[in-house]
């Protein structure tokens, strides 16, 4: 049984997918993941500070520090994840079809421009 999250917790963007050649709404991502990351980092720092004040408490806080520390990696990937197409699961780079055509034209002109020759100098 899967539960759906409320819409205010999710973030979706309208983008253009070049491989699908259509405008799509990106796969939903968590909106408050950055707050979770800040909270976990603050928790790790507080636990390290607490265990440093009184030496024997390190044996009680070390497992908590490890669990919270291992949560940092997945939270960073949630925060920095780019928007993805729900159909082909590729990264959505362009905001509109116009942006995609402008970049394609720019790349064609750059490829058509001859590169300088060092022997001529």
C-alpha positions as CSV (number, residue, x, y, z in Angstrom):
1,X,0.0,0.0,0.0
2,X,1.5,3.3,-1.1
3,X,0.6,6.6,0.6
4,X,0.7,9.8,-1.3
5,X,2.1,12.9,0.2
6,X,0.2,16.2,0.3
7,X,0.8,18.5,-2.6
8,X,2.3,21.3,-0.5
9,X,5.2,18.9,0.3
10,X,6.0,18.2,-3.4
11,X,7.6,20.3,-6.1
12,X,6.9,19.8,-9.8
13,X,8.0,22.1,-12.7
14,X,6.7,22.5,-16.2
15,X,9.6,21.8,-18.5
16,X,10.3,20.7,-22.1
17,X,11.6,17.2,-22.7
18,X,13.7,17.1,-25.9
19,X,13.8,13.2,-26.2
20,X,10.0,13.0,-25.8
21,X,9.5,16.2,-27.9
22,X,6.8,17.5,-25.6
23,X,6.1,19.8,-22.7
24,X,5.9,17.7,-19.5
25,X,5.5,18.3,-15.7
26,X,8.6,16.9,-13.9
27,X,8.4,14.0,-11.5
28,X,7.5,15.3,-8.0
29,X,10.4,16.0,-5.6
30,X,10.3,16.8,-1.9
31,X,10.1,20.5,-1.2
32,X,11.4,20.5,2.4
33,X,14.4,18.2,1.9
34,X,16.8,21.1,2.5
35,X,15.3,21.8,5.9
36,X,15.8,18.1,6.7
37,X,19.4,18.3,5.6
38,X,20.1,21.4,7.8
39,X,18.3,19.6,10.7
40,X,20.4,16.5,10.4
41,X,23.7,18.4,10.2
42,X,22.7,20.4,13.3
43,X,21.9,17.2,15.1
44,X,25.2,15.6,14.2
45,X,27.1,18.7,15.4
46,X,25.1,18.9,18.6
47,X,25.7,15.2,19.3
48,X,29.4,15.6,18.7
49,X,29.5,18.6,21.0
50,X,27.6,16.9,23.7
51,X,29.8,13.8,23.5
52,X,32.9,15.9,23.7
53,X,31.8,17.7,26.9
54,X,31.5,14.5,28.9
55,X,33.7,11.7,27.7
56,X,31.7,8.6,28.6
57,X,28.6,9.8,26.7
58,X,30.4,9.0,23.5
59,X,29.4,5.4,23.8
60,X,25.7,6.4,23.8
61,X,25.9,9.1,21.2
62,X,28.2,7.3,18.7
63,X,25.4,5.1,17.2
64,X,23.2,8.2,16.9
65,X,26.0,10.2,15.2
66,X,26.6,7.3,12.8
67,X,22.9,7.0,11.9
68,X,22.4,10.7,11.4
69,X,25.7,11.0,9.5
70,X,24.6,8.2,7.1
71,X,21.4,10.2,6.5
72,X,23.3,13.2,5.1
73,X,24.2,11.5,1.8
74,X,20.6,10.6,0.7
75,X,19.4,14.0,1.8
76,X,22.0,15.8,-0.3
77,X,20.9,13.7,-3.3
78,X,17.3,14.7,-2.7
79,X,18.1,18.4,-2.4
80,X,20.4,18.5,-5.5
81,X,18.3,16.1,-7.7
82,X,17.5,17.7,-11.1
83,X,14.0,17.6,-12.5
84,X,13.2,14.4,-14.4
85,X,10.8,13.5,-17.2
86,X,8.1,11.2,-15.9
87,X,8.1,9.3,-19.2
88,X,11.7,8.7,-20.2
89,X,13.3,9.4,-16.8
90,X,15.9,11.8,-18.3
91,X,17.0,15.1,-16.8
92,X,14.9,18.1,-18.0
93,X,17.4,20.8,-19.0
94,X,15.2,23.1,-21.0
95,X,12.3,25.2,-19.7
96,X,10.6,25.5,-23.1
97,X,10.9,24.4,-26.7
98,X,12.3,27.8,-27.6
99,X,15.2,27.3,-25.2
100,X,16.0,24.0,-26.8
101,X,16.0,25.3,-30.3
102,X,18.1,28.4,-29.3
103,X,20.8,26.1,-27.8
104,X,20.7,23.8,-30.8
105,X,21.3,26.8,-33.1
106,X,24.1,28.1,-30.9
107,X,25.8,24.7,-30.9
108,X,25.5,24.4,-34.7
109,X,27.1,27.9,-35.2
110,X,29.9,27.0,-32.8
111,X,30.6,23.8,-34.6
112,X,30.6,25.5,-38.0
113,X,33.1,28.2,-36.9
114,X,36.6,27.1,-37.8
115,X,39.0,26.9,-34.9
116,X,42.1,29.0,-34.9
117,X,45.4,27.6,-36.1
118,X,48.5,28.1,-34.0
119,X,50.8,27.9,-37.0
120,X,49.3,31.1,-38.5
121,X,50.4,33.2,-35.5
